Amino acid sequence: MLRQTPPQYFITQDESAQYFEVGYSCDNAILLRLGKECVFITDSRYTTEAKEYLASGVELITSNNLLESAIEILAKSNIKSLSFDSNQLSVSVFEKLKSNLQIELKSTPNFHQRLRIKKTAQEIALIKESQTRNKDAYKRFANIINEILSGKNSAYNFVQKGQNLCEKELFSLAKIVLENGGEYDLSFSPIVAINENAAKPHALPSDKILQNGDLLLFDAGIKYKRYCSDMTRTAKIDFDTESNMDSKGTNFSKTQYFDNKEMQKIYDIVKKAQEYCIQNLRAGMSGKQIDALARGIIEKAGFGKYFSHSTGQGIGLDI
C-alpha cells in the first residue's frame, strides 16, 4: 500500500494533520497548505512556541481572528480550489469561506487520515516505542495496586493504607501512573472496570470496590513523541488479606488464572481469539478481515452475540 497523495491545496484545524505537516500544533490554529508553501495561523498565546517548533520554511501568522486572516491570504492567492475535511470543518467556518471566497471548496472526508494509513519505518518505530513504554506503565500500575492493597504504599494521599480501591480511585491512580510525572500525554481517557463492569467496552468509573479475586479490566495508552499506544488487559486481583502481604500478586500478563471456572473459560476463549488473529493477520488485509479472524473463534465458542465492539482500530497520531 502506497501513501496517498494529499490535496495540493487544503485548509485544516486538525492538530494531528498540522503536526504531521509542519511539526507543531495547538488548540487554536489554522493551517493552509498552498502547493509547496504552508501557512500556520495562530494567536499570540502560541507564537513563541510556534517559532521554536515549526518546520523550516513555514510562514507563521499571528492573528486575533484566524479565519479572517486565512480568508485574506486565500483571497490574494491564485488557487482555484481548496480541499477540506467535511468531518472536521464546522458549518460556520465553511459558510464564511464560501461567502467570502471565489474558490471551489472541495469536501474530502478524512483525507489526511487516509494519507497517514501507511506508516513509514520511523513512524512504526515510534509506535513500537510508545507501546513499550505503555507496557512499562501497566507493570507500574500493577505494582502500585499490590502495594496499596497489601498496606505498603502511602504515596497517594487519596488512598488509605490497606484500603480496598474503588474504580474511581483506580481511574485517578491510572492517570497518574500513565502520565509518569508529566512525561506523557494519554492516547485516551483510561478505562478501569471490575467484574461485570468489564462487559461495558467504554465503562465509566464507578464506586464499585475492588476485592481479592476480582477481575480487573484495564484499557489505556500513552503518547510518545505524539504517537499513540493502546492496550487492553484483564487481570485477576491477587493479594493476601490475612497476612497483609502480597501472595502471587496482581499482574497484567496474558496468563491469568481465575477461581471461577466460567470466567476462566471465557477469558481463555478471548485469549485464543486474540492470539489466532495475531498469528494469521497479514499486510494488506482490511480491518473487517482482521476482525473476522478473532470474531470467528468467539462465535464458534458460542459467545458471538456478546462481541459488540470491533477488533482494535487504526493507530498513529490519532487513535
C-alpha positions as MATLAB code, in Angstrom:
seq = 'MLRQTPPQYFITQDESAQYFEVGYSCDNAILLRLGKECVFITDSRYTTEAKEYLASGVELITSNNLLESAIEILAKSNIKSLSFDSNQLSVSVFEKLKSNLQIELKSTPNFHQRLRIKKTAQEIALIKESQTRNKDAYKRFANIINEILSGKNSAYNFVQKGQNLCEKELFSLAKIVLENGGEYDLSFSPIVAINENAAKPHALPSDKILQNGDLLLFDAGIKYKRYCSDMTRTAKIDFDTESNMDSKGTNFSKTQYFDNKEMQKIYDIVKKAQEYCIQNLRAGMSGKQIDALARGIIEKAGFGKYFSHSTGQGIGLDI';
ca = [
       0.000    0.000    0.000;
       1.432    3.362   -1.052;
       0.857    6.587    0.798;
      -1.995    8.565   -0.706;
      -1.096   11.953   -2.106;
      -2.743   14.787   -0.138;
      -4.587   17.568   -1.914;
      -2.202   20.243   -3.171;
      -4.271   22.987   -1.551;
      -6.141   22.465    1.704;
      -7.227   24.027    4.990;
      -7.253   22.198    8.326;
      -7.775   22.885   12.010;
      -6.952   19.291   12.956;
      -3.975   19.077   15.319;
      -2.699   15.734   14.063;
      -2.715   16.946   10.461;
      -0.967   20.163   11.493;
       1.722   18.327   13.440;
       2.309   15.896   10.572;
       2.656   18.719    8.051;
       4.696   21.306    9.969;
       5.939   19.708   13.222;
       3.741   21.733   15.570;
       0.084   22.170   16.519;
      -2.042   23.882   19.134;
      -5.706   24.084   20.035;
      -6.320   27.358   18.189;
      -4.736   27.346   14.767;
      -5.457   27.093   11.060;
      -3.026   25.507    8.638;
      -3.128   26.375    4.953;
      -1.300   24.146    2.503;
      -0.820   26.167   -0.681;
       1.146   23.939   -3.004;
       4.701   23.795   -1.668;
       4.014   26.555    0.860;
       2.499   26.203    4.336;
       0.984   28.999    6.395;
       0.364   28.451   10.119;
      -2.074   30.945   11.645;
      -2.468   31.150   15.416;
      -2.938   33.703   18.206;
      -0.289   35.386   20.352;
      -0.537   32.773   23.134;
       1.233   30.276   20.898;
       3.532   32.437   18.754;
       6.701   31.986   20.818;
       6.303   28.232   20.979;
       5.358   28.003   17.298;
       8.556   29.828   16.314;
      10.523   27.221   18.246;
       8.896   24.123   16.790;
       7.557   24.925   13.315;
       9.429   23.303   10.440;
      11.786   25.451    8.409;
      10.083   27.480    5.682;
       6.619   27.539    7.288;
       5.138   31.043    7.379;
       3.817   31.985   10.817;
       0.947   34.472   11.083;
      -0.200   35.860   14.444;
      -3.842   36.886   14.405;
      -6.760   37.737   16.692;
      -9.155   36.330   14.081;
      -7.725   33.214   12.479;
     -10.466   32.708    9.916;
     -10.380   36.314    8.680;
      -6.624   36.035    8.250;
      -6.999   32.748    6.355;
      -9.641   34.279    4.057;
      -7.409   37.281    3.387;
      -4.491   35.034    2.409;
      -6.666   32.801    0.224;
      -8.300   35.784   -1.499;
      -4.876   37.054   -2.567;
      -3.778   33.651   -3.858;
      -4.354   32.341   -7.358;
      -5.724   28.957   -6.334;
      -8.935   27.725   -7.930;
      -9.952   25.048   -5.423;
      -9.394   24.311   -1.739;
      -9.914   20.934   -0.056;
     -11.260   20.480    3.451;
     -12.233   17.573    5.675;
     -16.027   17.736    5.929;
     -15.918   15.530    9.031;
     -13.928   18.182   10.879;
     -14.645   21.642    9.475;
     -17.654   23.300   11.109;
     -20.617   24.544    9.094;
     -19.992   28.119   10.249;
     -16.377   28.067    9.028;
     -17.471   26.546    5.720;
     -20.163   29.180    5.231;
     -17.727   32.018    5.908;
     -15.205   30.578    3.459;
     -17.907   30.088    0.846;
     -19.369   33.600    1.175;
     -16.011   35.381    1.143;
     -14.046   33.470   -1.496;
     -14.392   32.835   -5.204;
     -12.723   29.450   -4.766;
     -14.191   25.972   -5.229;
     -14.394   24.264   -1.835;
     -13.828   20.527   -2.183;
     -15.232   18.247    0.500;
     -12.635   15.496    1.020;
     -13.615   13.485    4.114;
     -10.738   12.112    6.198;
      -8.201   12.984    3.505;
      -5.358   13.442    5.967;
      -6.121   10.320    7.960;
      -6.134    8.339    4.695;
      -2.771    9.884    3.898;
      -1.424    8.532    7.192;
      -2.776    4.973    6.880;
       0.537    3.744    5.513;
       3.258    4.285    8.115;
       6.920    4.995    7.435;
       9.603    2.918    9.170;
      10.195    5.874   11.502;
       6.500    6.074   12.434;
       6.371    2.322   13.092;
       9.409    2.646   15.369;
       7.713    5.479   17.298;
       4.513    3.442   17.744;
       6.533    0.435   18.961;
       8.399    2.599   21.452;
       5.124    4.101   22.623;
       3.716    0.632   23.224;
       6.874   -0.494   25.051;
       6.546    2.448   27.413;
       2.830    1.768   27.797;
       3.567   -1.818   28.852;
       6.015   -0.476   31.439;
       3.202    1.718   32.790;
       0.985   -1.363   33.121;
       3.672   -3.022   35.251;
       3.966    0.072   37.469;
       0.184    0.218   37.825;
       0.005   -3.444   38.892;
       2.843   -2.986   41.382;
       1.185    0.060   42.954;
      -2.144   -1.777   43.227;
      -0.344   -4.629   45.001;
       1.436   -2.224   47.346;
      -1.701   -0.278   48.274;
      -3.865   -3.357   48.801;
      -1.186   -5.020   50.928;
      -0.855   -1.885   53.084;
       2.642   -0.916   51.964;
       2.058    2.238   49.927;
       1.265    5.671   51.341;
       2.430    7.797   48.402;
      -1.117    8.531   47.221;
      -2.978   10.675   49.741;
      -6.429    9.848   48.370;
      -5.936    6.168   49.311;
      -5.635    4.880   52.874;
      -3.163    2.121   53.691;
      -4.716   -1.287   53.227;
      -7.901    0.240   51.845;
      -9.719   -1.504   49.052;
      -9.769    0.669   45.928;
     -12.897    1.609   44.017;
     -12.988    2.164   40.241;
     -12.882    5.953   40.608;
      -9.706    5.742   42.689;
      -8.188    3.251   40.255;
      -9.029    5.639   37.407;
      -7.289    8.555   39.156;
      -4.317    6.372   40.026;
      -4.066    5.061   36.452;
      -3.810    8.579   35.015;
      -1.029    9.467   37.455;
       0.909    6.318   36.573;
       0.419    6.657   32.814;
       1.406   10.341   32.703;
       4.565    9.485   34.665;
       5.137   12.883   36.199;
       4.022   14.784   33.113;
       6.285   12.885   30.712;
       3.414   11.568   28.576;
       0.027   12.663   27.316;
      -2.671    9.979   27.222;
      -3.942    8.417   23.998;
      -7.435    8.481   25.541;
      -9.038    8.511   28.964;
      -8.156    5.144   30.579;
     -10.796    2.535   31.315;
     -10.787    0.529   34.551;
     -13.643   -1.901   35.175;
     -14.249   -4.551   37.807;
     -16.051   -7.864   37.116;
     -19.373   -7.315   35.297;
     -18.481   -3.690   34.520;
     -15.785   -5.021   32.194;
     -18.603   -6.043   29.829;
     -19.040   -2.337   29.056;
     -16.431   -1.593   26.355;
     -16.101    2.063   27.443;
     -17.096    1.732   31.103;
     -17.187    4.889   33.219;
     -15.530    4.551   36.663;
     -17.960    3.859   39.494;
     -17.840    3.398   43.273;
     -17.558   -0.377   42.853;
     -14.920   -1.706   45.262;
     -12.048   -3.956   44.174;
     -11.904   -7.224   46.115;
      -9.392  -10.036   46.253;
     -10.065  -12.500   43.411;
     -11.889   -9.943   41.259;
     -11.418   -9.483   37.537;
      -9.987   -6.066   36.627;
     -10.007   -4.789   33.036;
      -7.511   -2.035   32.204;
      -7.593   -0.294   28.809;
      -5.063    2.511   28.354;
      -2.440    4.115   26.154;
       0.141    6.899   26.178;
       1.637    9.182   23.536;
       5.346    9.060   22.804;
       6.507   11.922   20.578;
       2.829   12.360   19.668;
       2.382    8.716   18.538;
      -0.239    6.680   20.380;
      -0.170    3.279   22.012;
      -3.165    1.269   23.187;
      -3.513   -1.979   25.105;
      -6.300   -3.782   26.937;
      -5.551   -6.399   29.569;
      -7.626   -8.271   32.119;
      -6.096   -9.337   35.443;
      -7.117  -11.354   38.449;
      -6.665   -9.345   41.646;
      -4.427  -11.457   43.832;
      -3.262  -10.364   47.286;
      -3.144  -11.997   50.714;
      -5.523  -10.102   53.011;
      -4.754  -12.260   56.054;
      -1.011  -11.640   56.284;
      -1.253   -8.157   54.755;
       1.465   -9.208   52.295;
       1.495   -9.949   48.565;
       0.961  -13.524   47.517;
       1.296  -14.140   43.802;
       0.486  -10.512   43.134;
      -1.688   -8.835   40.547;
      -0.175   -8.539   37.076;
      -1.341   -7.762   33.551;
       0.323  -10.655   31.770;
      -1.820  -12.612   29.320;
      -1.599  -15.722   31.520;
      -4.317  -15.421   34.157;
      -5.939  -17.990   36.445;
      -9.398  -17.299   37.840;
     -11.134  -19.246   40.594;
     -14.444  -19.020   38.728;
     -14.439  -21.762   36.056;
     -16.857  -19.954   33.727;
     -14.775  -16.782   33.969;
     -11.639  -18.786   33.148;
     -13.346  -20.421   30.168;
     -14.406  -17.086   28.682;
     -11.021  -15.493   29.364;
      -9.262  -18.345   27.567;
     -11.595  -18.046   24.563;
     -10.841  -14.327   24.221;
      -7.124  -15.004   24.578;
      -7.300  -17.725   21.937;
      -9.156  -15.388   19.568;
      -6.590  -12.637   20.043;
      -3.597  -14.917   19.529;
      -5.154  -16.585   16.474;
      -5.809  -13.155   14.998;
      -2.210  -12.028   15.598;
      -0.807  -15.204   14.058;
      -2.961  -15.015   10.924;
      -3.295  -11.338   10.054;
      -1.275  -10.191    7.054;
      -0.315   -6.885    5.496;
      -2.984   -5.707    3.065;
      -5.936   -7.161    4.993;
      -8.884   -4.866    5.657;
     -10.000   -4.165    9.210;
     -13.087   -6.255    8.536;
     -10.988   -9.264    7.504;
      -8.823   -8.970   10.615;
     -11.891   -8.644   12.818;
     -13.341  -11.815   11.245;
     -10.304  -13.832   12.390;
     -10.977  -13.072   16.046;
     -14.763  -12.997   15.727;
     -14.849  -16.459   14.178;
     -13.207  -18.039   17.233;
     -15.583  -16.325   19.647;
     -18.677  -17.111   17.570;
     -17.666  -20.778   17.295;
     -17.424  -20.910   21.104;
     -20.985  -19.583   21.368;
     -20.262  -16.075   22.627;
     -20.573  -14.110   19.379;
     -23.584  -12.078   20.498;
     -21.506  -10.595   23.323;
     -18.733   -9.376   20.998;
     -20.308   -5.964   20.448;
     -17.197   -3.954   19.579;
     -14.606   -4.309   16.817;
     -11.120   -5.808   16.915;
      -8.902   -2.798   17.508;
      -8.642    0.350   15.442;
      -6.225    2.454   13.467;
      -3.321    3.898   15.437;
      -0.722    6.588   14.914;
      -1.085   10.306   15.622;
      -4.779    9.532   16.117;
      -6.442    6.575   17.778;
];
